């Protein structure tokens, strides 16, 4: 059987295996574990591209991979389609590229901290990719926890004030994960299944019941916390600001986008938006998105720390994604998905620039960065391009999604 048929599972299996072995290899040589993880991330990227080619060859159909050849709804499956293969290609590409960016920030670390960083980094990639491709609601919870726990660790490694930021995120994130788990429990009680495709058929008799409304509310709050949707974003500014500078680009680019994709997948593909409960939810989601755009933008203007300004900007940009979803039509859907992918690259680019400035000059205060175009011309050009894209100036990518 062709290895290409197994490419969906390699997306998760390669970085997972490398992360579990990273510390053992790092004990042999300080940087060996990092090389293993990077090689696995490259393999995951290639697997993502191969999977995308396979999916596109199938047209608009989804490709299903059954774990252990156990058929759903009993078995766990990975479901890949043109949408989530694009998201997983984005994740693996950013993970692989930013892994090289991280290394200068670790030069003075011993083997334990060096290997520990790349262990968490690989596990974060596993969680993000697993959430994107899984077709099982409980399996998504497992990957959500892997993403969250590794994210807490990478934020805590940031040094000054990072421990408090990580602890705050842990407390709020645990509430989100618990609500998601409660929602899964009631979904199983209603449908007797954990497979998303199976649930989408069995849930239809319950879509106008109070229990279904409760489940939808749990999912909205849970994913709203994880994607830092206003007013559930309180953990995010400190976490983005004080996270490890080597991982900040990856955290800011992907950790909020995958929960946003998960929300979109549940609301549009599993629950369906053409019922009374989901119609009311879309109104609430739209209001949250609009408030996020306004308040996130105003708060960003008030910041002098470059990183914190970008963090509040993300609250506003995620508001655009929420408003696109809340429109409930194909135009809003396309805009939300396109902005989700575009913003991952735009925000990652800006955090990479900020990390480079901090690494070279030890400064992130916006009022002390005058003359940067002469000292770091390439970074300055990258900043201008990314900012123009954030604004939505054509022909940058942000223009098309906005």
Secondary structure, DSSP 4 states (H G I P E B T S, - for coil): --GGGGHHHHHHHHHHHHHHHHHHHHHHSTTHHHHHHHHHHHHHHHHHHHHHHHHHHTTT--EEEEGGGPPTTTS-EEEE-HHHHHHHHHHHHHHHHHHHHHGGGGTT--HHHHHHHHHHHHHHHHHHHHHHHB-BHHHHHHHHHHHHHHHHHHHHTT-TTHHHHHHHHHHHHHHHHHHHHHHHHHHHHHHS--BHHHHHHHTGGGTTSHHHHHHHHHHHHHHHHHTT-TTS-TTHHHHHHHS-TTTHHHHHHHHHHHHHHHHHIIIIIII-SSSHHHHHHHHHHHHHHHHHHHHHHHHHHT--BHHHHHHHHHHHHHHHHHHHHHH-SHHHHHHHHHHHHHHHHHHHHHHHHHHHHHHHHS--BGGG-TTHHHH-HHHHHHHHHHHHHHHT-TTSHHHHH-
